[in-house]
Amino acid sequence: MSAVRSNSTNRLHIGTRGSALALAQAEFVADRLSAAGTETEIVIIRTPGDADRERPISEIGVGVFTNALRDALATGTVDVAVHSFKDLPTGPDPRTSLAAVPEREDPRDALIARDGLTLGELPPGARIGTGSPRRAAQLRALGLGLEVVGIRGNVDTRIRKVHDGEVDAVVLAAAGQRRTGNFGQVTELLDPLQMLSAPAQGALAVECRCEDVDVEYLLRSTLDDSRVRAAVTAERALLATLEAGCQAPVGALAEVVEDLDEQGKVVERVSLRGVAATPDDELLRASGLGELAGVEALGREVAAELLDRGAVSLPSAN
């Protein structure tokens, strides 16, 4: 790999995985930068998660899709790395800076089922595929009599399992279907009351090297959405407090909402909901409301409530 370049913001090499979704996300970032007058080039980085498509991600390790991108960033192979935010380990990487969190795509989960069926229309015993312990636990807790089947593979592979009759339905992130232009195959968007999404689902994390202050300023001023950053920071603080990896059965969703202060003035605050599943699939729920300036504290407070209710026995993917 090449030595770290002394970067100019006139041309940026954007690192991404080679999947259709990852490329769509990188192209979104590239298009925004290009519109702001910055020349870009997308560079595909192969990760261990791309090479091993059989084993569950929980066996391969947290950060399987992100560490290779961060390594390429640190060594100067690329100037910018674009991640699905939910794939990032909760611990910081001292080599990189989270320069921007762009506008968020739909954070909900989506059902793609045979014959256009919704979740409630699937018959008892229907096979529903997912590679996510979080989704599996919440599906089982609904009490619909569905058989939850563990699957891996890219989005197209998972959807093909429905068309081939291997499973009756799969659950995927709605954001991925929208970004890749495949939303027409979705048969139902799942309400967060049924299926609370993964922390930071639908959000992107755009990183650069810590020392590249000009690049960091460009990315932040061009791409960053402060309200989205606040929401996902709260969600990931909850996850980090539970000491759960990205494959643990934890869901969280935060929103910036309008509220009234003590003087009756309209202010913005962050509303956070969290869910955690125990080993016997009991779902523990908690929620809270906090200030924009204290979103990490809000995440820790909601996580503490989950711990008080029994989430201490949660398995960790770390």
VOFI-920561 format. One record per residue (C-alpha): residue in one letter; chain; x, y, z. Coordinates in steps of 0.5 Angstrom, whole numbers, plus 500, padded with zeros to 3 digits. Each point is the difference from the previous one (the first is absolute). Layout:
% residues N
[rec a A [X Y Z]];
...
% end
This chain:
% residues 318
[rec m A [500 500 500]];
[rec s A [502 507 499]];
[rec a A [503 505 505]];
[rec v A [495 505 503]];
[rec r A [499 506 495]];
[rec s A [500 507 501]];
[rec n A [493 501 498]];
[rec s A [497 506 496]];
[rec t A [492 500 501]];
[rec n A [500 501 492]];
[rec r A [500 493 499]];
[rec l A [498 494 505]];
[rec h A [500 493 500]];
[rec i A [494 497 503]];
[rec g A [501 493 503]];
[rec t A [494 495 500]];
[rec r A [498 493 500]];
[rec g A [498 497 493]];
[rec s A [493 498 501]];
[rec a A [494 503 497]];
[rec l A [498 504 506]];
[rec a A [507 502 502]];
[rec l A [501 503 493]];
[rec a A [494 503 500]];
[rec q A [502 504 507]];
[rec a A [506 502 497]];
[rec e A [497 503 494]];
[rec f A [495 504 504]];
[rec v A [506 503 504]];
[rec a A [504 501 494]];
[rec d A [494 503 496]];
[rec r A [500 505 506]];
[rec l A [507 502 500]];
[rec s A [500 500 492]];
[rec a A [494 505 501]];
[rec a A [504 504 505]];
[rec g A [506 501 495]];
[rec t A [505 494 502]];
[rec e A [502 495 495]];
[rec t A [499 493 503]];
[rec e A [502 493 498]];
[rec i A [497 493 503]];
[rec v A [505 495 502]];
[rec i A [498 493 502]];
[rec i A [503 496 506]];
[rec r A [499 493 501]];
[rec t A [498 498 507]];
[rec p A [500 493 504]];
[rec g A [493 501 501]];
[rec d A [499 500 492]];
[rec a A [505 494 499]];
[rec d A [496 495 506]];
[rec r A [493 500 498]];
[rec e A [498 494 503]];
[rec r A [502 501 508]];
[rec p A [495 504 504]];
[rec i A [503 507 501]];
[rec s A [500 499 507]];
[rec e A [505 495 499]];
[rec i A [505 504 496]];
[rec g A [500 506 505]];
[rec v A [497 507 501]];
[rec g A [503 505 495]];
[rec v A [501 494 494]];
[rec f A [497 505 495]];
[rec t A [504 507 503]];
[rec n A [507 498 502]];
[rec a A [502 499 493]];
[rec l A [498 507 498]];
[rec r A [503 503 506]];
[rec d A [506 497 499]];
[rec a A [500 502 492]];
[rec l A [499 507 503]];
[rec a A [505 500 505]];
[rec t A [506 498 495]];
[rec g A [497 505 495]];
[rec t A [497 495 495]];
[rec v A [494 505 500]];
[rec d A [498 506 503]];
[rec v A [493 499 502]];
[rec a A [497 494 503]];
[rec v A [492 499 499]];
[rec h A [497 495 505]];
[rec s A [493 498 502]];
[rec f A [500 503 507]];
[rec k A [497 494 503]];
[rec d A [506 495 498]];
[rec l A [505 505 504]];
[rec p A [503 497 507]];
[rec t A [498 504 505]];
[rec g A [507 502 502]];
[rec p A [503 506 497]];
[rec d A [506 499 495]];
[rec p A [506 505 502]];
[rec r A [502 500 493]];
[rec t A [493 502 497]];
[rec s A [496 506 501]];
[rec l A [492 500 499]];
[rec a A [500 506 495]];
[rec a A [492 499 498]];
[rec v A [494 497 502]];
[rec p A [496 501 493]];
[rec e A [492 500 500]];
[rec r A [497 494 502]];
[rec e A [496 495 496]];
[rec d A [494 496 503]];
[rec p A [502 497 506]];
[rec r A [495 495 500]];
[rec d A [500 492 498]];
[rec a A [497 498 494]];
[rec l A [496 493 498]];
[rec i A [501 497 494]];
[rec a A [495 494 499]];
[rec r A [498 495 495]];
[rec d A [493 502 497]];
[rec g A [500 507 502]];
[rec l A [498 498 508]];
[rec t A [501 504 506]];
[rec l A [503 497 506]];
[rec g A [493 499 503]];
[rec e A [498 497 494]];
[rec l A [505 494 500]];
[rec p A [498 494 503]];
[rec p A [502 496 506]];
[rec g A [506 496 498]];
[rec a A [502 505 495]];
[rec r A [508 501 499]];
[rec i A [503 507 501]];
[rec g A [507 501 499]];
[rec t A [505 505 503]];
[rec g A [507 500 502]];
[rec s A [499 505 506]];
[rec p A [499 497 507]];
[rec r A [496 507 502]];
[rec r A [495 498 494]];
[rec a A [499 493 502]];
[rec a A [499 501 507]];
[rec q A [495 506 499]];
[rec l A [496 495 494]];
[rec r A [500 494 505]];
[rec a A [497 505 506]];
[rec l A [494 502 495]];
[rec g A [497 493 501]];
[rec l A [498 499 493]];
[rec g A [503 493 500]];
[rec l A [505 501 494]];
[rec e A [506 496 500]];
[rec v A [506 505 500]];
[rec v A [506 498 495]];
[rec g A [507 502 501]];
[rec i A [503 502 493]];
[rec r A [506 504 497]];
[rec g A [501 503 493]];
[rec n A [500 507 497]];
[rec v A [493 503 499]];
[rec d A [499 497 493]];
[rec t A [501 493 503]];
[rec r A [495 501 506]];
[rec i A [495 502 495]];
[rec r A [501 494 495]];
[rec k A [499 495 506]];
[rec v A [493 503 500]];
[rec h A [499 499 493]];
[rec d A [503 493 500]];
[rec g A [495 498 505]];
[rec e A [506 499 505]];
[rec v A [496 504 505]];
[rec d A [494 504 500]];
[rec a A [502 507 502]];
[rec v A [506 504 502]];
[rec v A [501 506 504]];
[rec l A [505 505 498]];
[rec a A [502 507 501]];
[rec a A [495 505 496]];
[rec a A [506 505 499]];
[rec g A [504 495 496]];
[rec q A [494 498 496]];
[rec r A [498 508 498]];
[rec r A [508 501 499]];
[rec t A [500 495 495]];
[rec g A [494 501 496]];
[rec n A [497 493 503]];
[rec f A [494 503 504]];
[rec g A [495 498 495]];
[rec q A [501 493 503]];
[rec v A [498 502 507]];
[rec t A [494 497 502]];
[rec e A [499 503 507]];
[rec l A [504 506 504]];
[rec l A [500 497 507]];
[rec d A [498 505 506]];
[rec p A [505 501 505]];
[rec l A [495 498 505]];
[rec q A [501 493 497]];
[rec m A [507 500 498]];
[rec l A [505 506 503]];
[rec s A [506 501 495]];
[rec a A [507 499 502]];
[rec p A [504 506 503]];
[rec a A [502 505 494]];
[rec q A [496 495 495]];
[rec g A [499 505 493]];
[rec a A [505 504 502]];
[rec l A [507 501 497]];
[rec a A [507 502 503]];
[rec v A [505 503 496]];
[rec e A [507 500 503]];
[rec c A [507 503 498]];
[rec r A [507 500 503]];
[rec c A [500 504 507]];
[rec e A [506 505 497]];
[rec d A [496 501 494]];
[rec v A [497 507 503]];
[rec d A [498 503 493]];
[rec v A [497 493 498]];
[rec e A [496 500 506]];
[rec y A [497 507 500]];
[rec l A [498 499 492]];
[rec l A [496 493 502]];
[rec r A [497 503 506]];
[rec s A [498 507 497]];
[rec t A [497 496 494]];
[rec l A [497 494 502]];
[rec d A [499 500 508]];
[rec d A [493 500 503]];
[rec s A [500 502 507]];
[rec r A [493 498 502]];
[rec v A [502 493 497]];
[rec r A [507 500 503]];
[rec a A [496 501 507]];
[rec a A [495 494 499]];
[rec v A [505 495 498]];
[rec t A [505 502 506]];
[rec a A [495 499 505]];
[rec e A [498 493 497]];
[rec r A [507 498 499]];
[rec a A [501 502 508]];
[rec l A [495 496 502]];
[rec l A [503 494 496]];
[rec a A [507 502 503]];
[rec t A [497 500 507]];
[rec l A [497 493 499]];
[rec e A [507 498 498]];
[rec a A [497 496 494]];
[rec g A [503 499 493]];
[rec c A [496 502 494]];
[rec q A [498 493 499]];
[rec a A [497 500 507]];
[rec p A [492 500 501]];
[rec v A [499 507 501]];
[rec g A [496 505 497]];
[rec a A [500 508 501]];
[rec l A [497 506 496]];
[rec a A [500 507 502]];
[rec e A [497 506 497]];
[rec v A [501 508 500]];
[rec v A [493 502 503]];
[rec e A [497 507 502]];
[rec d A [498 501 507]];
[rec l A [499 505 505]];
[rec d A [505 503 505]];
[rec e A [498 503 507]];
[rec q A [498 507 497]];
[rec g A [496 496 495]];
[rec k A [504 502 494]];
[rec v A [501 495 495]];
[rec v A [507 496 500]];
[rec e A [503 494 496]];
[rec r A [501 494 504]];
[rec v A [502 493 499]];
[rec s A [495 494 501]];
[rec l A [503 493 501]];
[rec r A [497 493 500]];
[rec g A [504 494 501]];
[rec v A [499 492 500]];
[rec a A [504 495 502]];
[rec a A [498 492 500]];
[rec t A [502 495 506]];
[rec p A [503 493 498]];
[rec d A [493 498 500]];
[rec d A [497 505 496]];
[rec e A [497 504 505]];
[rec l A [500 507 497]];
[rec l A [502 506 505]];
[rec r A [498 507 498]];
[rec a A [502 507 502]];
[rec s A [499 507 498]];
[rec g A [503 507 502]];
[rec l A [500 507 498]];
[rec g A [506 505 500]];
[rec e A [504 506 498]];
[rec l A [503 500 493]];
[rec a A [507 502 504]];
[rec g A [499 494 504]];
[rec v A [498 494 495]];
[rec e A [506 496 503]];
[rec a A [497 500 507]];
[rec l A [493 499 497]];
[rec g A [503 493 497]];
[rec r A [503 498 507]];
[rec e A [494 502 504]];
[rec v A [495 496 495]];
[rec a A [505 494 500]];
[rec a A [501 500 508]];
[rec e A [492 499 500]];
[rec l A [501 494 496]];
[rec l A [505 497 504]];
[rec d A [496 502 506]];
[rec r A [494 496 497]];
[rec g A [505 494 498]];
[rec a A [504 501 494]];
[rec v A [506 499 504]];
[rec s A [500 493 497]];
[rec l A [500 502 493]];
[rec p A [506 496 496]];
[rec s A [505 504 497]];
[rec a A [503 499 493]];
[rec n A [507 503 502]];
% end
